[in-house]
């Protein structure tokens, strides 16, 4: 299977053709193989709904160590997986919190242009 031998794989197709099913199966296969378990997997979807559906299926399959980047979800259950929520729940020193705020401010001012707020 070509998707398991390359660092980047694209899965595309019309609605109802099994993209989410395949994505979950591939994720499970990747996580089950030796050292690749230690590397993060980035999944990018065309819509927030598609991403939420994919993440829900991962959670339903027992894969709960996930982080959702972005603020476009309308699903309440996903809030605990939002990257902002995860970062804010981590214990950190005052110095780390100040540095994080500086970095987030820089990212927001340079790249976000009002699309979404991290803090």
ZAGU-814793 format. One record per residue (C-alpha): y, x, z. Coordinates in Angstrom, 3 decimals, decimal comma. Layout:
BEGIN
         yy         xx         zz
          Y          X          Z
...
***
This chain:
BEGIN
         yy         xx         zz
      0,000      0,000      0,000
      3,187      1,631     -1,199
      5,328      0,218      1,611
      3,345      2,198      4,176
      3,641      5,532      2,386
      7,413      5,581      1,809
     10,257      5,884      4,294
     12,089      2,971      2,656
     10,523     -0,228      1,388
     12,115     -3,329     -0,124
     10,498     -6,734      0,224
     12,199     -9,420     -1,796
     11,422    -12,775     -3,309
     12,333    -16,432     -3,307
     12,085    -18,582     -0,170
      8,589    -19,366      1,036
      6,822    -16,426     -0,593
      5,772    -14,636      2,608
      8,512    -12,029      3,078
      8,717    -12,599      6,825
      4,933    -12,654      7,175
      4,660     -9,389      5,238
      7,510     -7,816      7,231
      5,819     -8,654     10,528
      2,456     -7,382      9,266
      4,031     -4,129      8,057
      5,900     -3,671     11,330
      2,696     -4,161     13,323
      0,849     -1,692     11,079
      3,604      0,923     11,402
      3,751      0,540     15,186
     -0,021      0,885     15,412
     -0,038      4,297     13,721
      0,320      7,429     15,836
      3,663      9,248     15,968
      5,584      6,672     13,926
      5,544      4,498     17,059
      8,309      6,684     18,445
     10,670      6,118     15,511
     12,919      3,079     15,197
     12,393      0,600     12,378
     15,479     -0,859     10,725
     15,091     -4,264      9,109
     17,964     -5,619      7,044
     18,022     -9,232      5,891
     20,311    -11,051      3,488
     21,155    -13,796      5,989
     21,425    -14,148      9,751
     18,883    -16,967      9,579
     16,341    -14,716      7,836
     16,866    -11,948     10,391
     16,498    -14,353     13,315
     13,310    -15,765     11,774
     11,891    -12,259     11,332
     12,780    -11,239     14,886
     11,340    -14,470     16,324
      8,052    -13,807     14,563
      8,040    -10,238     15,939
      8,612    -11,523     19,474
      5,922    -14,196     18,992
      3,519    -11,402     17,968
      4,252     -9,462     21,160
      6,767     -7,002     19,721
      9,624     -7,359     22,155
     11,295     -3,973     22,066
     13,896     -5,015     19,502
     17,670     -4,885     19,181
     19,656     -7,207     16,926
     22,806     -5,681     15,517
     25,562     -8,102     14,622
     27,037    -11,279     15,962
     26,144    -13,897     13,372
     23,194    -15,518     15,141
     23,391    -19,170     16,101
     20,135    -18,896     18,058
     20,524    -18,818     21,833
     17,202    -17,059     22,509
     18,306    -13,950     20,577
     21,231    -13,170     22,898
     19,128    -10,989     25,202
     18,147     -8,834     22,207
     21,709     -8,346     20,970
     22,632     -4,661     20,946
     25,834     -5,342     22,881
     23,913     -7,146     25,616
     21,335     -4,370     25,818
     23,993     -1,652     26,047
     26,010     -3,512     28,662
     22,921     -4,076     30,818
     22,114     -0,353     30,974
     23,121      1,461     34,124
     25,816      3,996     33,306
     28,361      6,180     35,026
     32,085      5,529     34,859
     32,462      8,478     32,479
     29,755      7,049     30,165
     31,414      3,599     30,182
     34,798      5,106     29,291
     33,274      7,154     26,470
     31,377      4,117     25,161
     34,592      2,075     25,126
     36,393      4,818     23,203
     33,628      4,992     20,590
     33,415      1,210     20,227
     37,188      0,969     19,867
     37,131      3,633     17,160
     34,316      1,911     15,271
     36,022     -1,470     15,537
     39,394     -0,165     14,348
     37,978      1,832     11,440
     35,161     -0,313     10,147
     35,028     -3,829     11,495
     38,351     -5,220     10,251
     37,980     -8,239     12,507
     34,476     -9,227     11,313
     32,810     -9,060     14,690
     33,579     -7,921     18,199
     31,272     -5,522     20,022
     33,069     -5,589     23,372
***
